[in-house]
């Protein structure tokens, strides 16, 4: 598992749209935005999405959650 880029492979639940980055605008579609399909650095949803993905992976592979006392 590549932890350094783990956030980049996580699917997010919410619909998130971003503006076209400066220098990469499509001249035919200047008024369009992009729909984000996977997590990106600096999105508020990233840490939670990564936690859900990683904890599901661990649970599916025989690990269990400890009880908090």
C-alpha positions as CSV (number, residue, x, y, z in Angstrom):
1,X,0.0,0.0,0.0
2,X,1.4,3.4,-1.0
3,X,0.6,5.5,2.0
4,X,2.3,8.7,0.5
5,X,-0.3,8.9,-2.3
6,X,-3.1,7.1,-0.5
7,X,-5.4,10.1,-0.5
8,X,-5.3,10.2,-4.3
9,X,-7.0,6.8,-4.7
10,X,-10.0,7.3,-2.4
11,X,-13.5,7.8,-3.7
12,X,-15.4,10.6,-2.2
13,X,-19.1,10.4,-1.4
14,X,-20.1,14.0,-1.9
15,X,-20.3,15.8,-5.3
16,X,-17.5,18.3,-5.5
17,X,-16.8,20.7,-8.3
18,X,-13.7,22.8,-9.0
19,X,-12.9,25.7,-11.3
20,X,-10.5,25.2,-14.2
21,X,-7.0,25.9,-12.9
22,X,-5.2,29.0,-14.2
23,X,-3.1,28.1,-17.2
24,X,-5.2,25.0,-18.0
25,X,-8.5,26.6,-19.1
26,X,-10.2,25.1,-22.0
27,X,-10.8,28.0,-24.4
28,X,-14.0,26.3,-25.8
29,X,-15.5,25.9,-22.4
30,X,-14.4,28.8,-20.2
31,X,-17.6,28.8,-18.1
32,X,-17.4,25.1,-17.3
33,X,-16.2,23.4,-14.0
34,X,-14.8,20.0,-13.3
35,X,-16.5,17.3,-11.2
36,X,-14.1,15.7,-8.8
37,X,-14.3,11.9,-9.0
38,X,-11.6,11.0,-6.4
39,X,-10.1,12.8,-3.4
40,X,-7.6,15.6,-4.0
41,X,-5.1,17.1,-1.6
42,X,-6.7,19.9,0.5
43,X,-10.3,18.8,0.1
44,X,-12.1,18.8,3.4
45,X,-13.5,15.3,2.6
46,X,-10.1,13.6,2.2
47,X,-9.2,12.6,5.8
48,X,-12.7,11.0,6.4
49,X,-12.7,9.3,3.0
50,X,-9.2,7.8,3.7
51,X,-10.2,6.7,7.1
52,X,-13.3,4.9,5.8
53,X,-11.4,3.2,3.0
54,X,-8.5,2.1,5.2
55,X,-10.6,0.9,8.1
56,X,-12.8,-1.1,5.7
57,X,-9.7,-2.7,4.3
58,X,-8.5,-3.7,7.7
59,X,-11.8,-5.1,8.9
60,X,-12.1,-7.1,5.6
61,X,-8.7,-8.6,6.3
62,X,-9.4,-9.9,9.8
63,X,-8.5,-7.0,12.0
64,X,-11.1,-5.7,14.5
65,X,-11.7,-2.5,16.3
66,X,-10.7,-2.3,19.9
67,X,-13.1,-1.2,22.6
68,X,-12.5,2.3,24.1
69,X,-12.7,2.3,27.8
